[in-house]
Amino acid sequence: MITSAAAPPAAVGTNAAATELAVLETASARGPGMDCLRAGRTQPETSVADPPARVRWPRWSRQARLLGYSTTLSLPLVRRGLTVGSVTVLGAAPLATDPARLQAAELLAGAAAAGLSHRLLLDKSEERCRQLQRALYSRIRIEQAKGVLSERLGVTTAQAFTVLRNHARSHQQKIGDVSQAVLDGLHLPDTSA
């Protein structure tokens, strides 16, 4: 399976040989799974020994043959109209002769797409949570620094914020970093005027 969520795409397999092929494919950006990912549609069953496969994916098809695979079929992992990855089914025998295996591969692709989509949503939610936590922490430091400066300089909290902002701008620093420095003992002159 190859996912488009990572840069470079992430590659996994159900065994060491399949993983080796997936890693080779993502490293070279050439193979049936990458073609499927780019096109967003099924790459039909192909013999890895046939000339089209050897021309399109020379390293990948050679390695697949060395690992004992003779056929490949790649299915897109589509969730809500977005291709989030691809799954490549490798076989020592053609899949078309076994409709049950083909149906199982399609069901696997659907389940993988749902799972990957939920994982992507969870990752985005966790990143958003981290961003909000950092913003809240920064805001708390700024408010505390405003209070410290207000007391030290005998100015209003609005004027203390101006002092923080002026210092941050003139020293090309983030206001949160300047606020932390004030809380750690940095003394700033009154530049609120």
C-alpha positions in Angstrom: 0.0 0.0 0.0 1.2 3.5 -0.8 -0.2 6.6 0.8 -0.3 10.1 -0.6 -0.5 11.7 2.8 3.2 11.6 3.5 6.0 13.3 1.6 7.5 11.2 0.3 4.6 8.7 0.1 4.6 6.0 2.8 4.9 2.4 1.7 3.9 -0.8 3.5 3.4 -4.4 2.5 1.9 -7.6 4.0 5.3 -9.4 3.9 8.9 -8.5 3.4 8.9 -9.0 -0.3 5.8 -6.8 -0.8 7.3 -4.2 1.4 10.5 -4.3 -0.5 8.6 -3.7 -3.8 6.5 -0.8 -2.2 9.7 0.9 -0.9 11.4 0.5 -4.3 8.3 1.9 -6.0 8.1 5.0 -3.8 11.8 5.6 -4.0 11.8 5.5 -7.8 8.3 6.9 -8.2 7.7 4.2 -10.8 5.4 1.2 -10.5 1.8 0.2 -10.7 0.9 1.6 -7.3 2.4 5.0 -8.1 0.7 5.1 -11.5 -2.6 4.2 -9.8 -2.0 6.9 -7.2 -1.3 9.6 -9.8 -4.2 8.6 -12.1 -6.7 7.9 -9.3 -8.0 4.9 -11.1 -7.4 1.1 -11.1 -4.4 -0.1 -12.9 -5.6 -3.3 -14.5 -4.1 -6.6 -13.9 -0.7 -6.8 -15.7 1.9 -9.5 -16.1 5.1 -8.2 -14.7 7.0 -10.1 -17.4 5.1 -8.5 -20.4 6.9 -5.8 -22.4 4.6 -2.9 -21.3 5.4 -3.6 -17.6 9.1 -4.0 -18.3 9.2 -0.7 -20.2 7.1 1.3 -17.8 8.6 0.0 -14.6 11.9 -1.6 -15.4 13.4 -1.9 -11.9 10.1 -2.6 -10.2 9.0 -5.4 -12.7 12.5 -7.0 -12.6 12.4 -7.1 -8.8 8.9 -8.4 -8.7 9.8 -11.3 -11.0 12.9 -12.0 -8.8 10.6 -12.1 -5.7 8.3 -14.7 -7.4 5.4 -12.4 -8.5 4.0 -12.7 -12.0 1.0 -10.4 -11.9 0.0 -7.0 -10.4 -3.2 -5.1 -9.9 -3.4 -1.7 -8.3 -6.5 -0.2 -6.8 -6.9 3.4 -5.7 -7.9 4.2 -2.2 -10.6 6.8 -2.7 -12.5 8.5 0.1 -15.0 11.2 -0.5 -13.7 11.7 -4.1 -10.0 12.1 -3.0 -7.4 9.5 -3.8 -5.5 9.0 -0.5 -3.4 6.1 -1.6 -3.2 2.9 -3.6 -3.1 -0.8 -2.8 -1.2 -3.2 -5.1 -2.2 -6.9 -5.2 0.6 -9.1 -6.3 0.2 -12.7 -7.4 1.9 -15.7 -8.6 -1.2 -16.5 -10.7 -3.6 -14.2 -12.6 -6.3 -12.6 -10.5 -8.9 -12.4 -13.3 -9.4 -16.1 -13.1 -10.4 -15.8 -9.5 -13.3 -13.3 -9.1 -13.4 -13.9 -5.3 -9.8 -12.7 -5.0 -10.5 -9.7 -7.1 -13.6 -8.9 -5.0 -11.6 -9.3 -1.8 -9.0 -6.9 -3.1 -11.7 -4.3 -3.9 -13.1 -4.7 -0.4 -9.6 -4.4 1.1 -9.1 -1.2 -0.9 -12.3 0.2 0.4 -11.6 -0.6 4.0 -8.0 0.7 3.7 -9.3 3.9 2.2 -11.7 4.4 5.1 -9.0 3.6 7.6 -6.5 5.9 6.0 -9.0 8.7 5.6 -9.8 8.5 9.3 -6.1 8.4 10.2 -5.6 11.6 8.0 -8.5 13.3 9.8 -7.1 12.3 13.2 -3.6 13.6 12.2 -5.1 16.9 11.1 -7.1 17.2 14.3 -4.1 16.4 16.5 -2.0 19.0 14.6 -4.8 21.6 15.0 -4.9 20.8 18.7 -1.1 21.2 19.0 -1.4 24.6 17.2 -4.1 25.8 19.5 -2.2 24.6 22.6 0.9 26.5 21.5 -1.2 29.6 20.8 -2.9 29.4 24.2 0.5 28.9 25.9 1.9 31.8 24.0 -1.1 34.0 24.9 -0.7 33.1 28.5 3.0 34.1 28.5 2.2 37.3 26.8 -0.5 38.2 29.3 1.8 37.3 32.2 4.6 39.4 30.7 2.2 42.3 30.2 1.4 42.1 33.9 5.1 42.0 34.9 6.0 44.9 32.7 3.0 46.9 33.8 4.2 46.5 37.4 7.9 47.1 36.7 7.4 50.2 34.5 4.3 51.6 36.1 2.3 51.6 32.9 -1.0 50.1 31.7 -1.2 46.6 30.3 -1.9 48.1 26.9 1.3 50.1 27.1 3.1 47.1 28.4 2.0 45.2 25.3 3.3 48.0 23.1 6.7 47.7 24.9 6.7 43.9 24.2 5.7 44.4 20.6 8.2 47.2 19.9 11.0 45.1 21.4 10.0 42.0 19.4 9.9 44.0 16.2 13.1 45.8 16.7 15.0 42.6 17.6 13.2 40.4 15.0 11.8 38.1 17.6 8.5 36.5 18.2 6.5 38.3 20.9 6.0 35.0 22.7 9.7 34.6 23.0 10.2 38.1 24.3 7.4 37.5 26.7 9.1 34.4 28.0 12.4 36.4 28.4 10.6 39.0 30.4 9.2 36.3 32.7 12.7 34.9 33.0 14.0 38.3 34.2 14.7 40.4 31.1 14.3 44.1 31.8 12.9 46.2 29.0 12.9 50.0 28.8 9.6 51.8 28.5 9.1 52.3 24.7 5.3 52.6 24.8 5.3 56.3 23.9 
